[in-house]
Amino acid sequence: MAAAKKTAGRHVTVNTNTVKSNVTLQYGEKSIPYEDLVSRVKDIWTGQFGRKIIEIDSVELYIKPEENKVYYVINKDINGDFDL
């Protein structure tokens, strides 16, 4: 019969502080805050797809300045692009 394993008790500290961050895309003469890019995706979601903001679980952005494009993936399923 196998003996039950005992593990030493551990105290784990979890940092619950929220870290504020700001991301701005700068290239050429343009300076575009991350929030503006996400806002564009939300506008596409509600305008083009006729969906509600509350239905967005995740947004992934792939920014390609050399193509002047932003590629997006909403909820790991819906994808598209828009010009910077």
Secondary structure, DSSP 8 states (H G I E B T S, - for coil): -----------------------EEEETTEEEEHHHHHHHHHHHHHHTS---GGG---EEEEEEGGGTEEEEEETTTEEEEEE-
